[in-house]
Amino acid sequence: MFDGIQRRVVSMWFPRLPSDRVLRMYPGDGPFALTLKDSNANRLYCLNIEAEKQGLHRGMSYSDARAYCPALQSRPADPAADRRQLRVLRRWATRYCPWVGLEGADGLVLDITGAAHLFGGEAAMLADMRQRLARAGLSVRLGLGDTRGAAWALARHGEGAAEPGQPLAALGALPVAALRLEDATVTALQRLGLRTIAELAGAARAPLARRFGPALMMRLDQALGHLGEEISPLAEPPHYGVRLTLPDPIGLYDDVMAGTSRLLDQLCARLKAQETGARMLCLTLRRVDQDSQTVELRLARPLRDPHRILPLFDRGVKEIEAGFGIDQMRLEATQVEPLPVRQLSHVSSGQKGQLDDLITRIGTRIGLENIRRFLPADSHIPERSFLVVPAAYSDPEGPWVALRPRPLRLFPPEPIAGSGARPPGRFRWRRMSFSTARATGPERIAPEWWLEDDNWRSGVRDYWQIETRQGRRLWLYYTPQAPGWFVQGEFA
C-alpha cells in the first residue's frame, strides 16, 4: 500500500526476443532458430513458433535439429544485441509509467501504481501493450499483480491479471516453479507432494524453512505481498550538454571564445565525474534573429581537458557569422568514450597529446578519416604485412618486426627480361639499363593458401636483393613454376 493506493505491477516477458529481433531485420517464413556455440558445438539458442512446432527446443544440437527439420533456417545469435534491444524496450515502456526495470535477460517489470487510469484502466493498458508489441513483431506475455513476484509468475506460467488484494486466488493453481526458485528446490518440493503455490502456502512453514532455508519462504512471501520487493528502474544515461544564456548579445571572437571556455569547464567536470572523454563536440550559437550557427569539433582522441580543447575551436569560431549578436550558447558532447583515470609519473610525456591535437587540427580541415597511419599486420606476404588505417581511430602498434630486410617502397610487380633462376647480370627497368653488382638471396615466400589472391595464385616466389652499379637497390623475385623475373620494391 502507498498512501491508500493499492500497488500494481506489470511483468513483460519476451520469450522469443532474440529470434523476433532478427526476424524483424530479415523477415522470412518457416522454421527459424538462432544458434550459439557452446562447448565446441552449435546449439539452438532461440526459436520461433514454427520451429517449436517441429519438435525443436532450446539447447538442442544444431546438427540434430537439421536432421529433424531440414527446412530449418538459422543465423548466429548476438547476445549483446539482444541486451541492447531489451534496453530500447525498457525506454519505450516508460510511456506507461516512469518506474521500469529489467527482469533478467528477457523481461521488464513496471510499477503502474496510479497510472492505469491514464489509459482507460488496467485492461485497456494491457491491451495497448499487446497491440503495440504485436505490431512491432515481438511476442510478449503479460502478468499483472499486486507484487513483483505475482506479476512474474502470471507472465511466465499463467498470463493474466490478479484481482487487487487477492494474490493467492490467482497464484494458487500455478506450479511452485512460478516463485522464481532454483530447479533443485522445485524438484525437491515436487517429491514432497507440494506441486502448486496453494499447497506450499498451506504447508507448515517451520519444517520447510529448516530444510530449504529462508529463500523459499522469502519468495512465497514476496509473491503474496507479505514481504516488500523494490523495483529499481535503470538510471537515464548522463546528458553531456551545458548552456549559457547571455544578458546582452555578443559578436566578437574573444567574447565567443570566453563563453566557450566557461562552457568547457562545466562540461569537462561532468565528463570527469563519469570517467568519460568527448570524441565529438557541437557548439551551437543562437543569434538574436533566432538563427543558429554550429561549430562541430571531432577529436582524434577522447578528451576532457578544457585547456587542450579550447584552442581547437579557434578555426570554427572564426568562421561564425554573428549577425546582430549571439544571445545563447550551447555546448554538447554528442559522442563520448570511456576515459578512466590514469596514474601519472615523473616520466610521463605530453608528446602523444601534442600529436593527437595536431591530428585534430589537420582533421578539421581535411577530415579525420583522411589522416592515416601504417600498422603492422601478421602476414609474410609483402603486400599484406601492413595496414593503412585512420590515425584518429587507431593506436600505434610496434615495434615493427621484420625477420628479413624489406624495401621502403613497394609497388605492383613489374616484369623485366631475364632467364634462369639466378638474377640477370644486365636488365632494363622503367626504360633504364642496370648492371647487377651484388645479389643476396634467394628468400622463398609461399602464398597463403587460405586466402584468395589472384596475384599469388601462380605459386611460390624467390626474392633477391639486388645492388646495381648505377646505385639503385632493388627487390626482385623469380617465379619457378612460370619462369619470369619481376621488380616489386626499392630499398632506400
C-alpha positions in Angstrom: 0.0 0.0 0.0 1.2 3.5 -0.8 -0.9 6.4 0.7 -4.0 4.3 0.4 -3.4 3.2 -3.2 -3.1 -0.5 -4.0 0.3 -1.2 -5.6 0.0 -2.8 -9.1 2.9 -4.3 -11.0 3.1 -5.5 -14.6 5.7 -8.1 -15.8 6.5 -8.2 -19.5 8.2 -11.4 -20.7 9.6 -11.7 -24.2 10.0 -15.5 -24.7 11.4 -15.1 -28.2 13.2 -11.7 -28.0 16.4 -12.8 -29.8 14.7 -14.5 -32.8 12.0 -11.8 -33.0 14.7 -9.2 -33.2 16.5 -10.9 -36.1 13.3 -11.7 -38.0 12.3 -8.0 -37.9 15.5 -7.3 -39.8 15.4 -10.4 -42.1 11.7 -11.4 -42.5 11.0 -15.0 -43.5 8.6 -17.8 -43.3 9.1 -21.3 -41.9 11.1 -22.7 -39.0 13.9 -20.4 -37.8 16.4 -20.5 -35.0 19.4 -18.7 -33.7 22.5 -20.7 -32.8 25.2 -20.2 -30.2 28.4 -22.0 -29.9 28.7 -23.9 -26.6 31.5 -26.4 -25.8 32.7 -26.5 -29.4 29.1 -27.3 -30.6 26.5 -25.2 -32.2 23.3 -25.3 -30.2 19.8 -23.8 -30.7 19.6 -20.5 -28.7 16.2 -19.2 -29.6 13.4 -20.5 -31.9 10.3 -19.1 -33.5 6.9 -20.8 -33.2 7.2 -22.7 -36.4 10.5 -24.3 -35.2 9.0 -25.3 -31.9 6.1 -26.9 -33.7 8.6 -29.2 -35.5 9.7 -30.6 -32.1 12.8 -28.5 -31.8 13.8 -27.0 -28.5 16.4 -24.7 -27.0 19.8 -26.3 -26.2 19.4 -28.9 -29.0 22.4 -29.6 -31.1 22.2 -27.8 -34.5 23.1 -30.9 -36.4 20.3 -32.9 -34.8 17.9 -30.0 -35.4 18.7 -30.0 -39.1 18.2 -33.8 -39.2 14.8 -33.4 -37.6 13.9 -30.3 -39.7 15.8 -30.0 -43.0 13.9 -26.7 -43.8 15.3 -25.0 -40.6 16.8 -21.6 -41.3 19.3 -20.2 -38.9 21.6 -17.3 -38.0 24.2 -16.9 -35.3 23.0 -15.3 -32.1 24.2 -12.0 -30.8 23.5 -11.7 -27.0 25.0 -8.2 -26.8 22.5 -7.0 -29.4 19.7 -8.7 -27.5 20.7 -6.8 -24.4 20.7 -3.5 -26.3 17.2 -4.4 -27.7 15.9 -5.0 -24.2 17.2 -1.6 -23.0 15.4 0.0 -26.0 12.2 -1.7 -25.0 12.7 -0.5 -21.4 12.9 3.0 -22.6 9.8 2.6 -24.7 7.9 1.1 -21.7 8.4 4.4 -19.8 5.4 5.7 -21.9 3.2 3.7 -19.5 4.9 4.6 -16.2 8.2 6.1 -15.0 9.3 3.1 -12.9 10.5 0.5 -15.4 13.3 -2.0 -14.6 14.9 -5.0 -16.2 13.7 -8.5 -15.3 16.6 -10.9 -16.3 17.7 -11.1 -19.9 14.2 -11.3 -21.4 11.8 -9.3 -19.3 10.7 -5.9 -17.9 8.9 -5.0 -14.7 6.7 -1.9 -14.5 5.2 -0.3 -11.4 2.0 1.1 -12.8 0.5 2.2 -9.5 -1.7 5.2 -10.1 -1.0 5.2 -13.9 -3.6 2.8 -15.3 -6.4 5.3 -15.4 -4.5 7.4 -17.9 -5.0 4.6 -20.4 -8.6 3.8 -19.6 -8.0 1.2 -16.9 -5.7 -1.8 -16.4 -7.4 -4.0 -19.1 -7.1 -1.2 -21.7 -3.4 -0.6 -20.7 -2.5 -4.3 -21.1 -4.4 -4.5 -24.4 -2.5 -1.4 -25.7 0.8 -3.1 -24.7 0.0 -6.3 -26.6 -1.2 -4.4 -29.6 1.8 -2.2 -30.0 4.3 -5.0 -29.4 2.5 -7.3 -31.8 2.6 -4.6 -34.4 6.4 -4.4 -33.8 6.7 -8.2 -34.4 7.5 -9.0 -30.8 6.0 -11.9 -28.9 5.1 -11.0 -25.3 3.3 -12.4 -22.3 2.0 -10.1 -19.6 1.3 -10.6 -16.0 -0.4 -8.1 -13.6 -0.5 -8.4 -9.8 -0.1 -6.6 -6.5 3.6 -7.7 -6.2 6.6 -8.2 -8.5 6.6 -11.9 -7.7 2.9 -12.3 -8.6 3.3 -10.5 -11.9 6.4 -12.5 -12.8 4.5 -15.8 -12.0 1.5 -14.8 -14.0 3.5 -13.7 -17.1 5.5 -16.9 -17.3 3.1 -19.5 -16.0 -0.4 -18.1 -16.4 -0.6 -14.8 -18.3 -3.4 -12.9 -16.7 -4.2 -10.3 -14.1 -4.7 -10.9 -10.4 -7.6 -9.0 -8.7 -6.3 -6.4 -6.2 -5.8 -7.8 -2.7 -6.3 -11.5 -3.8 -2.9 -12.8 -4.9 -3.4 -16.3 -3.7 -6.6 -16.7 -5.6 -4.7 -16.0 -8.9 -1.5 -17.8 -8.0 -2.8 -20.8 -6.1 -3.1 -23.1 -9.1 0.3 -22.2 -10.5 3.3 -24.6 -10.1 5.9 -23.8 -7.4 8.4 -23.0 -10.2 6.5 -19.7 -10.6 8.0 -18.5 -7.4 11.4 -17.9 -9.0 13.0 -20.9 -7.2 16.1 -22.9 -8.2 15.5 -26.1 -10.1 16.8 -28.3 -7.3 14.3 -26.7 -4.9 11.4 -27.2 -7.3 12.3 -30.9 -7.8 12.6 -31.5 -4.0 9.2 -29.8 -3.3 7.5 -31.9 -6.0 8.9 -35.0 -4.4 7.3 -33.9 -1.1 3.9 -33.6 -2.9 4.0 -29.8 -2.9 3.3 -29.0 -6.6 1.3 -25.8 -6.5 1.7 -22.5 -4.8 -1.6 -23.1 -2.9 -0.2 -26.4 -1.5 3.0 -24.7 -0.5 1.2 -21.8 1.2 -0.9 -24.3 3.2 2.0 -26.4 4.5 3.8 -25.9 7.8 6.4 -23.2 7.4 8.9 -24.2 10.1 9.9 -27.6 8.6 10.2 -26.1 5.1 12.4 -23.3 6.4 14.7 -25.7 8.2 15.0 -27.9 5.1 15.2 -25.4 2.3 16.5 -22.3 4.1 14.9 -18.8 4.2 14.9 -18.3 0.5 11.9 -20.5 -0.1 9.7 -18.6 2.4 11.0 -15.3 1.2 9.9 -15.9 -2.4 6.5 -17.1 -1.2 6.0 -14.0 1.0 7.2 -11.7 -1.8 4.7 -13.2 -4.3 1.8 -13.0 -1.8 2.6 -9.4 -0.7 3.7 -10.3 2.9 7.2 -9.1 2.2 8.1 -6.0 0.1 10.2 -6.1 -3.0 11.5 -3.0 -4.7 11.6 -2.2 -8.4 14.8 -0.4 -9.3 14.5 1.5 -12.6 17.6 2.0 -14.7 19.1 5.4 -14.4 18.9 7.5 -17.6 22.2 7.9 -19.3 24.1 11.1 -18.4 23.5 14.0 -20.7 26.6 15.9 -21.6 25.2 19.3 -22.5 25.6 22.8 -21.0 24.0 26.1 -21.9 24.9 29.7 -21.3 22.3 32.5 -21.8 23.8 35.9 -22.2 22.2 39.1 -20.8 23.5 41.1 -23.8 24.3 39.9 -27.3 27.9 39.3 -28.2 29.6 39.0 -31.6 33.4 39.4 -31.1 35.7 36.5 -31.4 37.2 36.9 -28.0 33.8 37.1 -26.3 32.6 33.9 -28.0 35.9 32.1 -27.0 35.4 33.3 -23.4 31.9 31.9 -23.3 33.1 28.6 -24.9 35.8 28.4 -22.2 33.1 28.7 -19.4 31.0 26.0 -21.1 34.0 23.7 -21.5 34.8 24.0 -17.7 31.3 22.8 -16.8 31.2 20.1 -19.5 34.6 18.6 -18.7 33.7 18.5 -15.0 30.7 16.3 -15.9 32.9 14.1 -18.2 35.4 13.7 -15.4 32.7 12.6 -12.9 31.6 9.9 -15.3 35.2 9.0 -16.3 34.4 9.6 -20.0 36.0 11.8 -22.7 34.4 13.7 -25.5 35.1 12.4 -29.0 32.8 14.8 -30.8 31.6 18.3 -29.6 28.9 20.5 -31.0 28.9 24.3 -30.2 25.6 25.9 -31.1 25.4 29.7 -31.1 21.9 31.2 -31.2 21.6 34.7 -32.7 19.1 37.3 -31.7 17.2 36.7 -35.0 16.6 33.1 -33.9 19.0 31.7 -36.4 21.7 29.3 -35.2 25.3 28.8 -36.1 27.0 25.5 -35.3 30.7 24.6 -34.8 31.4 20.8 -34.8 34.7 19.6 -33.5 35.8 16.0 -33.9 38.7 14.9 -31.8 41.5 12.4 -32.6 41.3 11.0 -29.0 38.7 11.3 -26.2 39.5 14.4 -24.2 38.1 16.2 -21.1 40.9 18.8 -20.6 39.3 22.2 -21.3 42.7 23.8 -21.8 43.5 21.4 -24.7 40.1 21.5 -26.3 39.5 25.3 -26.3 42.3 26.2 -28.9 40.8 23.5 -31.2 37.6 25.6 -31.6 39.7 28.6 -32.9 39.2 27.9 -36.6 35.5 27.1 -36.4 34.6 30.1 -34.2 36.4 32.5 -36.6 34.1 31.4 -39.4 30.9 32.2 -37.4 28.6 34.9 -38.7 27.3 36.6 -35.6 24.8 38.8 -37.4 23.2 41.2 -34.9 24.6 39.3 -32.0 24.6 36.0 -30.1 22.4 35.7 -27.0 22.7 32.0 -26.2 25.5 29.4 -26.4 25.1 25.6 -26.0 27.9 23.0 -25.9 27.2 19.3 -26.1 29.4 16.2 -26.3 27.5 14.3 -29.0 29.9 11.3 -28.8 31.8 10.1 -25.8 34.1 7.2 -25.0 35.4 5.8 -21.7 38.4 7.6 -20.3 39.4 6.2 -17.0 41.7 8.0 -14.6 45.3 7.0 -15.1 48.2 7.1 -12.7 50.8 9.8 -13.7 54.5 9.6 -13.0 57.6 11.8 -13.4 58.4 10.0 -16.7 55.0 10.9 -18.3 55.3 12.8 -21.5 53.0 15.1 -23.3 54.2 14.2 -26.8 51.3 11.9 -27.5 48.8 14.5 -26.5 50.5 17.0 -28.8 50.3 14.6 -31.7 46.6 14.0 -31.1 46.0 17.7 -31.0 47.9 18.1 -34.3 45.8 15.3 -35.9 42.6 17.1 -34.7 43.7 20.4 -36.1 44.5 18.9 -39.5 41.4 16.8 -39.4 39.2 19.9 -39.1 40.4 20.9 -42.5 40.6 17.7 -44.5 38.7 15.2 -42.3 39.9 12.8 -39.7 39.4 9.8 -42.0 42.0 11.2 -44.4 44.8 11.2 -41.9 46.2 7.7 -42.0 49.0 5.7 -40.4 50.6 2.4 -41.2 50.2 -0.6 -38.8 52.0 -3.9 -38.9 49.9 -6.9 -40.0 50.5 -10.6 -39.3 51.4 -11.8 -42.7 54.5 -12.9 -44.5 53.1 -11.7 -47.8 54.8 -8.3 -48.6 51.6 -6.6 -49.7 49.8 -7.8 -46.6 52.4 -7.1 -44.0 50.9 -3.7 -43.2 47.6 -1.9 -42.9 46.6 1.7 -43.7 44.1 2.9 -41.1 42.8 6.3 -39.9 45.1 7.7 -37.3 42.3 9.1 -35.2 40.7 5.7 -34.7 43.8 3.5 -34.1 46.9 3.4 -31.8 50.5 2.8 -33.0 51.3 -0.9 -32.7 55.0 -1.5 -32.7 57.8 -2.0 -32.9 57.8 -3.3 -36.5 59.5 -6.7 -36.7 60.9 -8.0 -39.9 62.9 -11.2 -40.0 64.3 -10.3 -43.4 65.0 -6.8 -44.8 62.1 -5.2 -46.6 62.2 -2.4 -49.1 61.0 1.1 -48.1 58.9 1.3 -51.3 56.6 -1.4 -52.6 54.7 -1.3 -55.9 52.9 -3.7 -58.1 55.2 -6.3 -59.7 56.8 -5.0 -63.0 58.2 -7.6 -65.4 61.8 -7.5 -66.6 63.7 -9.6 -69.1 65.7 -12.5 -67.6 66.2 -16.2 -67.8 67.3 -18.8 -65.3 67.0 -19.0 -61.5 69.9 -16.6 -60.9 69.4 -12.8 -61.1 70.2 -11.4 -64.6 73.6 -9.6 -64.9 72.0 -6.9 -67.1 68.4 -5.9 -67.4 66.2 -2.9 -68.3 63.6 -1.5 -66.0 61.5 1.6 -66.5 63.5 2.5 -69.7 66.8 2.4 -67.7 69.6 -0.1 -68.0 71.1 -1.7 -64.9 74.1 -4.0 -64.2 74.0 -6.3 -61.2 76.9 -5.6 -58.8 75.7 -7.8 -55.9 72.8 -10.2 -55.3 71.6 -11.5 -52.0 69.1 -14.4 -51.8 67.0 -16.2 -52.5 64.2 -15.8 -49.9 61.4 -18.1 -50.8 57.9 -16.9 -49.9 54.9 -19.2 -50.3 51.3 -18.0 -50.9 48.7 -18.0 -48.1 46.5 -20.8 -49.4 43.7 -20.0 -47.0 43.2 -16.5 -48.6 42.1 -15.8 -52.2 44.6 -13.5 -54.0 44.9 -13.6 -57.8 48.4 -12.2 -57.7 49.7 -15.1 -55.7 47.9 -18.0 -57.4 50.9 -18.7 -59.6 52.8 -20.3 -56.7 56.0 -19.5 -54.7 58.3 -16.6 -55.3 62.1 -16.4 -54.8 63.1 -12.9 -53.7 66.5 -11.3 -54.2 68.1 -8.1 -53.0 69.9 -6.5 -55.9 72.6 -3.8 -55.7 73.2 -2.3 -59.1 76.3 -0.5 -60.3 74.1 2.5 -61.0 73.4 2.9 -57.3 69.8 1.6 -57.2 69.0 -1.2 -54.7 66.0 -3.2 -56.0 63.9 -6.1 -54.8 63.4 -8.7 -57.5 61.7 -12.0 -57.4 61.7 -15.1 -59.7 58.7 -17.5 -60.2 59.9 -21.0 -60.7 56.6 -22.5 -61.8 56.1 -20.0 -64.6 59.7 -18.7 -65.2 59.9 -14.9 -65.1 61.5 -12.0 -63.3 59.8 -9.1 -61.7 60.7 -5.9 -59.7 58.4 -5.2 -56.7 60.3 -2.8 -54.5 63.2 -0.4 -53.9 65.4 -0.1 -50.9 66.3 3.4 -49.6 
